[in-house]
Amino acid sequence: MILTKQYRCIHSASCQCTKGHLSEDAIFLVFQQLNWNPKLIATLSCVCKWFDDLAKRVLWKEFCKTRAPKMMIDLQSSGSHSVDGNWRALGKLLIYCSGSKKGGLFNTVHIPGHFVYRTRFSRTSGKSFLLPQCRTDVLYVSDPCEHLDQGEEGDVGFFRGIFKSFSMSKVRKMLIKREAQFHPTEVCPYCKAKLWSMLQAKMIPQSASCRLGAYEDCIEYFVCLNGHLLGICTLLPLSDSEEASELE
């Protein structure tokens, strides 16, 4: 892989890296040996703006391609060499459950965000989160991250996803046609873009609750301008969720 070499911090006069940096090629090889460790990439990004720029352009991209290779090929198959919302945002979406806070996006119990070791994202599952007239869109959705025994809220599940070419999707066109409003205060936890409520736009199909194994009236999800999806649901007891899957 050929990378443009940059040896000095070109972004900040206050940067402490006064003697220059290693070449991008060298850093690329080091992180390749580290298997694109996301915690180390995040740490490197905090050193200075030069490293942060390198991480966003190169390291997070390689992390995403390694963590979910088939999904990345599909997301880029439209001809784009980037993804909506940048590679760092997508990298975070792959490994981070955003949780919730009282009075926040989901206005439910406080459940801190946290990293997850591994999550499966499915294009097939994504179809269940789309109205029938929008199912030519491509949406990858994760299995729910389960947080059990949350008091009155019961068993809570958080899920997240990513649209392919969201700017050209039928979902986006329908949201605009229905004059859906952006959330007044909250933004996407992955890219800081504004959020549409799919519940407010009445665009949550019954198949979504069946796919998640959740109560039909206890599911909500948002999609941001860059096509990142995040949602919450109250999970059915195991025996009931198995019946819901059979009905789907």
Backbone as a ProteinNet text record, in pm:
[ID]
protein_1_A
[PRIMARY]
MILTKQYRCIHSASCQCTKGHLSEDAIFLVFQQLNWNPKLIATLSCVCKWFDDLAKRVLWKEFCKTRAPKMMIDLQSSGSHSVDGNWRALGKLLIYCSGSKKGGLFNTVHIPGHFVYRTRFSRTSGKSFLLPQCRTDVLYVSDPCEHLDQGEEGDVGFFRGIFKSFSMSKVRKMLIKREAQFHPTEVCPYCKAKLWSMLQAKMIPQSASCRLGAYEDCIEYFVCLNGHLLGICTLLPLSDSEEASELE
[TERTIARY]
84.9	0	88.7	68	149.2	80.4	153.6	100	185.9	123.4	198.4	275.2	404.2	486.6	476.5	454.5	452	532.2	631.9	722	702.1	631.7	613.4	466.6	441.4	303.5	265.5	174.9	139.6	12.4	-42	-171	-167.4	-66.1	-68.3	69.4	79.3	206.1	245.1	146.4	174.3	207.3	209.2	237.9	376.8	386.6	513.2	607.7	558.2	639.2	731.1	822.3	905	1011.5	1039.1	1143.6	1085.6	959.5	897.4	844.7	785.8	723.4	787.3	753.3	782.9	702.5	746.7	671.5	539.2	442.8	314.5	331.5	426.8	451.1	491.7	578.4	625.8	511.6	431.2	318.7	217.5	196	105.7	151.7	280.5	333.7	324.8	347.9	338	195.7	97	-41.6	-93.3	-35.6	-69.7	-29.1	89.9	135.5	49.8	-6.6	-93.8	-238.5	-261.1	-394.1	-494.4	-447.6	-531.9	-610.7	-539.6	-600.1	-671.5	-805.1	-879.8	-843.1	-811	-774.4	-642.3	-549.4	-421.3	-436.5	-526.1	-552.8	-610.9	-705.9	-766.5	-662.3	-570.6	-465	-373	-334.9	-247.9	-313.6	-444.9	-516.8	-508.4	-485.5	-481.6	-345.6	-244.6	-109.9	-103	-150.4	-152.8	-242.1	-263.9	-355	-302.3	-170.7	-113.4	-148	-129.7	-163.4	-314.5	-392.6	-537.6	-581.5	-520.8	-552.2	-514.5	-397	-352.3	-447.5	-489.4	-580.4	-712.4	-767.2	-895.8	-886.3	-774.6	-760.9	-722.8	-638.9	-578.2	-609.8	-579	-582.6	-724.3	-819.6	-957.5	-1015.3	-975.2	-1020.6	-972.2	-845.1	-791.1	-854.1	-883.1	-952.1	-1088.1	-1165.9	-1299.1	-1290.8	-1195.3	-1180.3	-1141.8	-1068.8	-1028	-1140.1	-1211.9	-1316.9	-1439.9	-1477.8	-1598.1	-1570.9	-1486.1	-1440.8	-1552	-1645.8	-1752.3	-1844.5	-1875.1	-1960.7	-1893.8	-1761.9	-1691	-1686.6	-1668.1	-1668.4	-1803.5	-1910.6	-2044.9	-2070.3	-2031.3	-2056.1	-1982.8	-1870.2	-1791.7	-1818.2	-1905.9	-1924.3	-1992.8	-2048.6	-2112.5	-2010.7	-1882.2	-1777.4	-1709.5	-1763.3	-1704.3	-1582.7	-1479.3	-1361	-1367.4	-1479	-1499.7	-1636.9	-1676.9	-1810.5	-1874.3	-2008.3	-2077.9	-2038.2	-1996.9	-1968.1	-1825.7	-1737.6	-1594.5	-1564.7	-1442.2	-1402.2	-1396.8	-1357.5	-1351.4	-1490	-1589.9	-1726.6	-1773.9	-1743.4	-1784.3	-1710	-1581.1	-1505	-1565.5	-1606	-1668.2	-1801.4	-1879.2	-2008.1	-1992.2	-1884.9	-1863.1	-1837.9	-1780.3	-1732.4	-1788.3	-1880.9	-1925.7	-2077.3	-2130.2	-2273	-2292	-2375.3	-2385.8	-2460.6	-2537.5	-2611.6	-2718	-2757	-2858.2	-2841.6	-2903.5	-2901	-3038.2	-3069	-3196.1	-3209.8	-3322.3	-3345.3	-3272.8	-3203.9	-3129.5	-3212.3	-3147	-3212.1	-3330.8	-3313.1	-3418.9	-3497.7	-3449.8	-3521.5	-3560.7	-3466	-3494.7	-3393	-3374.7	-3279.2	-3138	-3053.4	-2914.1	-2835.1	-2787.3	-2703.3	-2580.1	-2464.3	-2344.2	-2306.4	-2253.1	-2199.4	-2076.2	-2046	-1932.6	-1886.2	-1762.8	-1710.6	-1760	-1779.2	-1819.5	-1710.6	-1684.3	-1573.2	-1597.9	-1715.8	-1746.9	-1897.4	-1941.7	-2084	-2106	-2213.7	-2248.7	-2344.5	-2310.5	-2398.3	-2452.7	-2582.3	-2646.6	-2726.3	-2700.2	-2777.6	-2918.1	-2930	-3060.6	-3148.4	-3090.9	-3166	-3209.9	-3126.7	-3158	-3289.3	-3325.8	-3452.5	-3572	-3561.4	-3672.9	-3697.9	-3602.6	-3615.7	-3665.5	-3699	-3741.9	-3885.7	-3960.4	-4094	-4082.9	-4187.1	-4180	-4137.3	-4183	-4150.1	-4005.6	-3934	-3794.7	-3694.7	-3740.6	-3653.7	-3554.7	-3549.6	-3438.5	-3315.6	-3334.7	-3220.6	-3136.1	-3009.5	-2920.1	-2889.4	-2925.9	-2904.1	-2846	-2734.1	-2674.9	-2711.4	-2762.8	-2802.8	-2739.1	-2701.3	-2636.3	-2740.1	-2694.7	-2774.8	-2787.9	-2896.4	-2910.2	-2805	-2752.2	-2662.1	-2751.3	-2754.2	-2852.2	-2804.6	-2894.5	-2872.1	-2992.1	-2972.8	-3083.9	-3118.4	-3244.3	-3293.5	-3272.5	-3328.4	-3316.7	-3439.7	-3479.5	-3592.2	-3721.7	-3793.6	-3923	-3909.1	-3790.7	-3768.5	-3752.6	-3732.7	-3714.6	-3579.3	-3577	-3453.5	-3441	-3338.5	-3320.7	-3217.4	-3246	-3151.2	-3120.8	-2992.6	-2951.1	-2899.6	-2932.8	-2884.7	-2838.7	-2756.1	-2700.9	-2682.3	-2668.2	-2657.2	-2601.7	-2587.7	-2533.1	-2600.1	-2645.7	-2701.8	-2589.7	-2607.9	-2522.1	-2578.1	-2492.7	-2533.2	-2663	-2662.6	-2785.4	-2838.7	-2750.8	-2795.1	-2886.3	-2878.5	-2961.8	-3069.6	-3089.7	-3181	-3328.1	-3414.7	-3558.5	-3602	-3533.1	-3565	-3545	-3433.6	-3406.7	-3512.8	-3546.6	-3647.2	-3782.1	-3816.1	-3944.4	-3945.2	-3833.4	-3824.1	-3845.6	-3784.8	-3800	-3944.1	-4000.5	-4137.7	-4236.9	-4211.9	-4301.5	-4270	-4173.9	-4134.6	-4096.7	-4021.9	-3974.1	-3881	-3893.7	-3813.9	-3689	-3581.4	-3461.4	-3483.6	-3413	-3418.8	-3367	-3435.8	-3399.1	-3265.1	-3218.3	-3095.1	-2988	-3029.7	-2932.8	-2879.1	-2755.4	-2692.2	-2639.2	-2598.2	-2545.2	-2420.7	-2414.3	-2297	-2173.1	-2189.8	-2077.1	-2016.4	-2100.2	-2046.9	-2093.9	-2178.9	-2229.2	-2325.3	-2380.3	-2477.9	-2617.8	-2707.3	-2844.6	-2918.1	-3021.4	-3092.5	-3240.1	-3291	-3434	-3487.9	-3608.6	-3674.9	-3761	-3731.4	-3813.3	-3949.5	-3956.7	-4085.2	-4174.6	-4119.6	-4197.9	-4245.2	-4163.5	-4200.4	-4290.5	-4322.9	-4407.6	-4349.6	-4220.6	-4151	-4088.5	-4144	-4095.1	-4192.9	-4154.3	-4244.5	-4252	-4358.4	-4375.4	-4263.9	-4207.8	-4102.4	-3977.6	-3958.2	-3840.8	-3846.1	-3962.8	-3975.9	-3964.6	-4015.3	-4001.7	-3855.8	-3781.5	-3640.3	-3560.8	-3592.6	-3518.8	-3564.5	-3684.3	-3741.1	-3783.4	-3854.8	-3889	-4038.6	-4087.5	-4227.2	-4248.1	-4360.6	-4385.2	-4395	-4453.2	-4470.5	-4355	-4246	-4129.8	-4002.8	-4011.2	-3895.8	-3889.4	-3770.5	-3750.2	-3611.3	-3600.4	-3467.5	-3461.1	-3336.3	-3306	-3205	-3206.8	-3106	-3050.8	-2919.6	-2858.6	-2837.6	-2795.2	-2775.2	-2670.9	-2582.2	-2480.3	-2520.4	-2643.9	-2692.7	-2657.3	-2611.2	-2589.7	-2723.1	-2753.1	-2878.2	-2847.9	-2926.1	-2914	-3051.9	-3072.6	-3206.4	-3206.1	-3325	-3345.7	-3474.1	-3481.2	-3603	-3610	-3730	-3748.9	-3767	-3677.5	-3673.1	-3778.9	-3836.9	-3930.9	-3856	-3926.8	-3865.1	-3825.1	-3725.7	-3666	-3768.1	-3860.7	-3958.7	-4049.2	-4089.4	-4176.1	-4103.7	-3974	-3898.8	-3878.1	-3867	-3854.1	-3982	-4097.5	-4224.4	-4236.4	-4187.6	-4192.8	-4107.8	-3993.6	-3906.8	-3974.9	-4050.3	-4119.8	-4230	-4297.4	-4402.5	-4349.1	-4223.4	-4163.9	-4142.7
-119.5	0	124.8	215.4	336.2	450	511.9	621.7	745.9	861.4	986.3	1008.3	1031.7	1048.7	1192.4	1203.8	1333.6	1320.5	1404.4	1388.8	1492.3	1600.9	1705.1	1724.5	1770.5	1803.8	1931.4	1918.6	2032.9	2101.8	2056.5	2107.9	2202.9	2196.7	2274.6	2328.4	2459.3	2521.4	2486.6	2448.5	2416	2268.4	2191.2	2048.6	2026.8	1930.8	1902.2	1817.9	1770.3	1683	1768.3	1841	1937.6	1871.7	1745.9	1678	1593.6	1613.3	1538.4	1404.4	1328.5	1200.7	1089	967	853.2	868.4	801.5	807	732	765.5	696	548	516.7	375.7	297	355	285.9	265.8	369.3	358.4	256	254.8	156.4	14.2	-12.5	-147.1	-184.4	-87.3	-114.5	-155.9	-80.7	-111.7	-235.5	-264.5	-390.8	-509.1	-500.3	-605.7	-612.3	-500.2	-494.1	-529.6	-572.8	-611.6	-498.1	-375.9	-257.1	-245.1	-260.6	-253.9	-119.9	-119.3	7.9	95.8	36.1	116.4	188.9	122.4	186.4	294	271	373.8	497.8	476.8	589.5	663.7	588.6	650.8	734.5	679.7	752.5	882.3	878.5	996	1113.2	1082.8	1187.7	1256.7	1205.2	1261.3	1401.1	1417.1	1548.1	1539.6	1651.9	1655.6	1578.3	1569.1	1492.8	1344.7	1290.8	1151.4	1129.1	1225.4	1213.6	1208.2	1291.1	1291.1	1159	1106.4	977.4	865.5	868.8	765.6	768.6	888.7	901.1	859	891.5	862	716.9	659.6	530.3	421.3	446.4	339.1	289.9	383	339.3	267.3	309.4	240.9	97	75.8	-59.8	-142.7	-79.5	-150.6	-201	-112.8	-150.4	-263.6	-254.4	-356.7	-490.7	-489.2	-613.3	-670	-583.5	-629.3	-681	-615.5	-655.1	-646.3	-735.3	-722.1	-727.8	-820.7	-832.8	-711.1	-663.3	-546.6	-423.7	-409.1	-293.3	-295.8	-413.1	-425.7	-383.4	-426.6	-391.9	-242.1	-183.7	-41.1	45.8	-3.7	73.9	36	-61.3	-113.6	-16.1	93.5	192.6	282.7	261.5	339.1	439	458.2	554	493.3	574.6	528.4	563.6	618	649.8	597.9	626.2	588.8	710.7	712.3	826.4	843.3	964.2	992.9	967.8	923	896	762.4	718.1	585	574.2	680.3	673.7	651.1	720.9	703.1	560	503.8	367	268.4	294.3	208	206.4	322.9	330.5	257	271.2	203.6	51.7	0.4	-144.2	-200.3	-119.9	-175.7	-106.6	-10.3	65.5	69.5	26	37.6	170.3	256.5	393.7	405.1	302	308.8	418	464.5	569.5	644	760.5	838.3	898	921.7	982.5	1118.9	1139.2	1265.6	1278.9	1172.1	1176.9	1132.5	1069	1031.9	938.3	838	740.5	767.8	862.7	905.5	787	699.2	579.1	568.5	449.4	430.5	464	497.7	529.4	400.7	378	262.5	315.9	315.2	374.7	306.2	384.8	328	244.1	149.7	60.5	-3.5	-49.9	-121.7	-266	-323.2	-462.9	-538	-659.1	-733.6	-764.1	-814.4	-850.4	-846.6	-793	-784	-828	-901.6	-945.4	-844.9	-796	-707.4	-785.3	-772.6	-852.4	-765.7	-784.7	-717.5	-776.5	-906.7	-971.9	-920.4	-908.1	-854.4	-710.8	-635.3	-496	-478.1	-574.6	-564.6	-554.8	-620.3	-621.6	-485.4	-394	-262	-157.1	-202.6	-111.8	-140.5	-34.7	-53	-124.9	-199.3	-274.7	-192	-67.1	16.5	67.6	40.5	86.2	-29.3	-149.5	-265.8	-292.1	-201.9	-208.1	-136.3	-58.7	2.3	-106.8	-77.7	-171.1	-117.2	-195.3	-157.7	-276.7	-254.5	-355.8	-322.1	-420.7	-398.2	-504.7	-463.9	-554.9	-635.3	-743.8	-811.5	-716.5	-727.5	-637.8	-666	-559.2	-568.5	-571.3	-683.1	-703.7	-649.8	-576.1	-525.8	-572.6	-677.3	-745.9	-684.5	-705.6	-667.7	-519.3	-434.7	-289.1	-230.8	-292.7	-242.1	-244.1	-132.9	-124.5	-138.3	-109.1	-118.7	-262.8	-354.7	-494.9	-521.3	-612	-644.7	-553.2	-470.4	-368.9	-415.3	-390.8	-421.7	-297.5	-274.9	-165.7	-225.9	-163	-210.9	-92.3	-118.2	-12	-63.5	29.1	-14.8	94.6	60.6	154.4	130.5	238.1	231.1	242.7	176.2	196.7	312.8	408.6	522.8	585.6	624.2	675.8	799.5	881.8	1005	978.2	857.4	821.8	720.3	694.9	589.1	632.3	533.9	560.2	602.6	552.3	591.8	741.8	793.6	937.2	1019.6	975.3	1046.7	1046.8	933.5	925.2	1012.1	1016.6	1102.4	1249.4	1287.8	1426.4	1452	1356.1	1370.5	1381.9	1309.1	1311.6	1428	1509.2	1627.8	1590.9	1482.6	1439.7	1545.3	1567.3	1668.6	1606.3	1683.6	1638.7	1644.8	1558	1565.6	1702.8	1770.1	1908.6	1926.4	1823.9	1841.3	1735.5	1611.6	1502	1486.4	1435.7	1408.4	1265.9	1219.6	1084.7	1068.3	964.8	944.5	900.7	868.7	820.2	927.5	1017.9	1118.8	1260.9	1276.3	1406.7	1472.4	1396.5	1451.4	1451.6	1529.6	1537.9	1406.1	1383.7	1256	1271.6	1179.1	1165.8	1050.8	1066	957.9	876.9	749.3	662.8	637.4	645.2	628.8	748.6	867.8	989.5	994.3	941.4	939.2	821.3	738.7	620.1	528.2	499.2	416.5	292.2	246.5	123.9	11.4	-88.2	-198.5	-300.6	-379.5	-482.4	-585.5	-605.3	-705.8	-673.8	-545.7	-508	-571.2	-563.3	-622.3	-774.4	-834.1	-979	-1019.1	-943.3	-973.7	-961.1	-860.6	-836.7	-925.8	-983.5	-1055.8	-957.7	-851.7	-742.9	-715.3	-644.2	-599.9	-498.8	-513.6	-430.8	-282.7	-250.2	-109.8	-55.5	-130.6	-87.3	-91.1	-34.5	-28.4	111.6	164.3	298	303.2	367.4	389.3	517	566.7	692.1	665.6	751.1	745	886.2	896.3	1028.7	1062.7	1184.2	1231.3	1150.2	1082.1	999	852.4	820.6	684.3	589.3	641.7	555.9	538.8	417	386.5	342.1	389.3	340.8	332.3	225.5	202.7	130.4	123.2	58.8	-21.8	-128.9	-208.8	-276	-318.6	-400.7	-544.2	-630.4	-766.3	-853.9	-941.7	-1040.6	-1145.5	-1212.3	-1330	-1430	-1509.1	-1596.2	-1682	-1746.3	-1834.8	-1757.3	-1633.2	-1551.5	-1501.9	-1467.7	-1417.8	-1526.6	-1652.5	-1762.9	-1778	-1758.4	-1764.9	-1652.6	-1532.5	-1418.6	-1443.4	-1507.8	-1539	-1635.5	-1730.4	-1825.6	-1758	-1658.3	-1585.1	-1503.8	-1452.6	-1369.6	-1453.3
0	0	0	-94.7	-106	-32.2	61.3	139	120	123.1	114.8	244	235.5	355.1	406.3	538.1	603.3	732.6	750.2	862.9	972.9	946	1045.8	1075.7	1195.6	1231	1156.3	1061.4	976.4	1023.3	1138.4	1179.7	1298	1380	1502.7	1536.9	1554.2	1591.1	1734.1	1815.6	1955.4	1977.2	1870	1882.9	1943.6	2035	2101.5	2016.1	1904	1817.6	1730.5	1791.7	1719.5	1632.8	1656.3	1579.3	1465.9	1439.5	1330.6	1376.3	1281.4	1312.8	1231.6	1271.4	1185.1	1055.7	952.9	827.8	844.2	760.6	764.6	732.8	646	611.7	735	817.9	937.7	1037.2	1057	1149.4	1098.4	967	907.2	938.8	922.8	948	1095.1	1184.1	1327.6	1363.8	1316.9	1352	1279	1166.1	1099.1	1186.1	1247.7	1337.5	1464.7	1504.3	1622.1	1588.9	1464	1416.6	1432.2	1407.9	1408.6	1539.9	1650.6	1783.6	1802.9	1822.8	1827.1	1946.4	2059.7	2176.9	2153.5	2084.7	2055.6	1948.2	1851.4	1750.6	1817.9	1911.2	1982.6	2065.5	2127.1	2207.2	2119.6	2004.4	1912.1	1865.6	1845.5	1797.3	1894.8	2021.4	2124	2132.6	2063	2074.6	2015	1892	1826.8	1703.9	1639.3	1525.7	1406.3	1393.4	1281.8	1294.9	1415.8	1438.8	1428.1	1474.2	1465	1319.2	1235.2	1092.1	1027.5	1063.9	1010.3	1051.5	1176.9	1225.8	1150.2	1127.4	1058.2	912.3	846	703.1	675.9	762.8	731.4	833.9	960.4	1059.9	1089.5	1104.4	1129.6	1008.1	889.9	768.7	767.4	799.3	800.3	911.5	1025.2	1132.9	1086	1022	973.7	871.6	780.5	676.7	736.3	847.4	912.9	998.4	1067.6	1158.5	1083.6	974.5	899.8	749.5	695.8	556.7	452.3	465.7	365.8	368.8	488.3	500.8	440.9	461.7	408.6	256.1	198.4	52.1	-3.7	63.2	17.4	31.6	144.5	167.2	66.2	14.6	-81.2	-226.3	-248.7	-384.2	-478.1	-424.7	-511	-579.8	-547.8	-613.1	-523	-402.7	-309.2	-241.3	-217.5	-146.7	0.8	43.7	184.8	223.3	345.3	389.8	453	457.8	515.8	661.2	698.3	837.4	880.5	794.7	811.7	880.1	862.4	908.5	1060.2	1127.7	1273.9	1333.4	1279.3	1327.3	1305.2	1188.7	1159.6	1249.3	1272.9	1363.5	1502.1	1551	1683.3	1684.6	1578.2	1571.4	1577.8	1520	1519.3	1658.1	1747.1	1874.2	1998.3	1981.3	2097.2	2106.3	2221.9	2253	2325.1	2271.2	2322.1	2454.5	2492.1	2617.1	2615.4	2734	2743	2875.5	2882	3005.3	3029.2	3154.7	3190.1	3120.8	3054.1	2987.1	2854.9	2809.5	2684.7	2566.5	2472.3	2347	2369.7	2456.2	2478.7	2606.8	2687.9	2808.9	2895.8	2920.2	2998.1	3110.8	3165.6	3274.3	3227.8	3324.2	3291.5	3274.7	3152.9	3121.9	3049.6	3114.9	3053.5	2922.7	2829.5	2706.9	2737.5	2650.5	2675.4	2544.8	2544.9	2430.5	2433.1	2316.8	2305	2228.7	2271.6	2212.3	2065.5	2035.3	1896.9	1876	1764.2	1732.5	1589.1	1567	1431.7	1369.5	1251.6	1175.3	1056.2	1032.5	928.2	831.7	704.1	599.2	591.2	612	610	722.5	843	956.1	928.9	858.4	830.1	756	671.5	597.4	691.4	808.8	903.6	966.4	955.4	1015.9	915.5	795.1	689.4	648.6	618.5	563.2	428.6	388.4	262.7	142.6	133.8	18.3	21.3	130.3	142.1	142	116.1	136.1	24.1	-73.3	-168.7	-112.5	-3.8	64.6	130.9	150.6	218.2	357.3	458.3	597.5	672.6	738.3	825.6	969.7	1044.8	1183.9	1272.6	1392.4	1486.7	1564.8	1624.5	1725.8	1844.8	1922.9	2038.2	2145.3	2202.6	2317.6	2441.2	2511.7	2617.6	2752.2	2818.8	2954.5	3037	3112.6	3177.2	3312.5	3352.6	3485.9	3515.4	3430.4	3447.7	3517.9	3627.8	3706.3	3628.2	3630.2	3561.7	3411.2	3358	3213.3	3167.1	3260.7	3224.3	3160.9	3063.2	2991.4	2870.2	2870.6	2766.3	2664.1	2538.3	2431.5	2349.5	2321.2	2233.3	2103.4	1992.3	1863	1780.2	1682	1599.2	1457.9	1363.2	1224.7	1135.2	1007.7	909.6	774.8	709.9	575.3	472.7	362.2	245.5	163.3	129.2	45.1	95.2	222	283.9	212.6	158.7	93.1	-26.3	-82.8	-197.9	-162.2	-34.2	9.2	5.2	-2.7	1.7	141.7	244.1	381	399.3	350.9	364.2	289.5	167.8	89.5	160.4	223.7	293.5	418.7	490.2	608.3	570.9	460.4	413.8	367	294.5	245.1	359.7	467.6	583.3	678.1	638.2	716.2	859.4	871	1002.1	1061	1191	1258.6	1320.6	1323.2	1392.1	1542.7	1615.9	1761.2	1804.5	1895.8	1927.6	1998.3	2069.8	2148.3	2123.9	2100.2	2091.1	1948.9	1939.1	1810	1809.1	1693.4	1678.8	1766.1	1849.2	1934.5	1857.8	1729.7	1650.7	1561.2	1507.8	1415.3	1446.4	1548.2	1592.7	1493.6	1399.2	1305.1	1367.3	1307.6	1357.8	1334.3	1417.5	1419.2	1385.8	1303.1	1278.9	1363.8	1415.9	1488.8	1392.2	1380.5	1295.6	1358.8	1491.3	1559.4	1531.9	1542.6	1517	1372.1	1280.8	1139.2	1103	1201.8	1182.9	1075.2	1091.1	992.3	1054.1	1168.1	1231.9	1201.5	1123.2	1089.9	1204	1205.7	1307.7	1301.4	1183	1167.1	1248.8	1286	1365.5	1503.9	1568.6	1701.4	1695.2	1589.6	1572.4	1558.6	1479.3	1457.9	1587	1668.3	1792.4	1906.8	1894.7	2008.2	2115.7	2075.4	2166.2	2163	2264.8	2266.8	2154.1	2083.8	1965.6	1998.8	2117	2153.2	2236.2	2243.9	2323.2	2239.1	2121.5	2032.2	1969.9	1963.7	1907.8	1846.6	1731	1676.7	1594.6	1585.5	1518.1	1407.3	1306.8	1201.4	1181.2	1166.9	1152.4	1005	980.1	843.3	767.4	839.3	775.1	764.2	805.8	790	902.4	1016.3	1133.4	1205.3	1243.6	1312.4	1454.2	1550.2	1687.7	1749.5	1828.7	1881.4	2013.5	2071.7	2200.9	2193.9	2272.1	2279.2	2415.4	2453	2571.7	2524.6	2567.6	2517.8	2584.2	2504.6	2556.3	2637.7	2732.2	2795	2688.5	2716.4	2614.9	2542.7	2616.4	2552.5	2458.2	2499.5	2414.9	2290.9	2305.1	2190.7	2087.1	2132.3	2037.5	1955.9	2021.1	1948.7	1847.8	1885.5	1794.3	1670.1	1686.9	1573.9	1478.3	1533.9	1448.9	1369.5	1430.2	1360.6	1246.5	1262.6	1157.5	1032
[MASK]
++++++++++++++++++++++++++++++++++++++++++++++++++++++++++++++++++++++++++++++++++++++++++++++++++++++++++++++++++++++++++++++++++++++++++++++++++++++++++++++++++++++++++++++++++++++++++++++++++++++++++++++++++++++++++++++++++++++++++++++++++++++++

